[in-house]
């Protein structure tokens, strides 16, 4: 038999499945053990009171004899003056020129830490630039919006024994505030509402509780430059990965993915959010 006479077997390429099958309103249920199904955030409230110097001092211990090492912020010796020359930091005495972060023990020029704080979100928290230990409660610059969450009667690939938690994020475009890269300039919000999915399992609900904390602290999204389109002044994800494919995993944003829930828990921990922060839903 010639090759031309052999039967040809054609296979269809995998199909991208972003959304679940249609779900009636009566089939949408609250997430078990959750009292609500919606969370809103408003514009950032201005924090009053402590100066940047007072915030930084709260997390520092005095250092009598600085080690013969460089400050990893300015890369100048700790025994000498800070290499920071910018505005916003006043002179300090020699006794206060170097401080040690109380929990992790890393040492920096006091002026460098104040400059780092001034260049951040100025929310009363401080993050060690070496080990990422967070002091205080870290918050972000996520714009105002709404987070909805509920259970739908379909299973995710890899999770056949449970239903699915659907999260819907909605953030409208607006004007950047003082905590954003370009205050007073408009920002765009592409692709909203964004639908995301978790298995309705014990661990999936645990992740949801911590995502609610991240939402309240304005850490799920940020305003910046999109890594996919290059557009600036737009709402972007903020280092906490979500699954946006319901029934496939062609782009890496779907299921099955056995390590996804553990990866999200670790990403939230890096943002300063652990199980102790979500004992009871508000």
Steps between C-alpha positions, in 0.01 A plus 500: 500500500637838407535779752230692318248227583567498875225649719573845637427572865440867568507635856348828602717744695402555863233764548535797734218492757494828691151483650276230649175388337208739556384509861151606608464749782337234719806275463740764634554439873694670780839355586450268801599661834517848341246757617518730198553481125638845418779728617557862399801725540499877497768759442800494728450675831773748582703389800581781739734534791840335475777637282711264285781529756265398782371202301851372425623548858211288628648191332869564578743415777805718562840381380797616708775371271398447135667198336754541222239437235324702233144624531319298233274796417765761414801260475712727721675377821273491804778666701480809279221736395204393289547519126147633458504861376135556413235719665281412795761376749647732759834466681534244780741460788783245478326288766194470275679470166466118486208288616426128524157371405362341815368171362742397225814678627611656171674837535473813284565871508205667668482760221490224237204332670313831522568565130376149414184558704438835330528332158241236592134503591558686830241285676673459836668171406860423408644204306858386541666530157723199573269228635158662429384475863203736542467731798149627566212436258589533134241660272503574128362754253218295347227734369145490634290210376291194583581132564216246473528129585259206490475129417393368160392135439790399274835335573844617394736263316697313765232562766213267403375453857404861573322796348668827404546836669470779246652839585402805297716812529373830365704821504394801290746745341570815695751763607824409675538604862811608692600135557513425124784552249349811335261680738223690325539306174226261377552124525337233285347171619511241220326163506259563787300332635765229542378148584725273707455149638585289805388149596230507768714287730631565850827638361319697230290674767814567702653673198179701450508624860855625454415656163229697679764634739722588202206678335428701816869597517493600131762244397327299223543767231722802449538787255804476276622373163352182350761229438289357215398812307755757618221744581584734787263653755273197502370253759726192521524184710719540809706179538215280629419256221141412409353237269289663229442189282212284620521182295850494351860590573632603160650828619613387845209687660270203551464151643620238567789648696576297816729764653285807437336538842829456686667751266228758569533449876875564470443812287258631760750425778758712316242783507473458878173301500483171693231280655505711817367793297184319391361313800152644452353670195392857570 
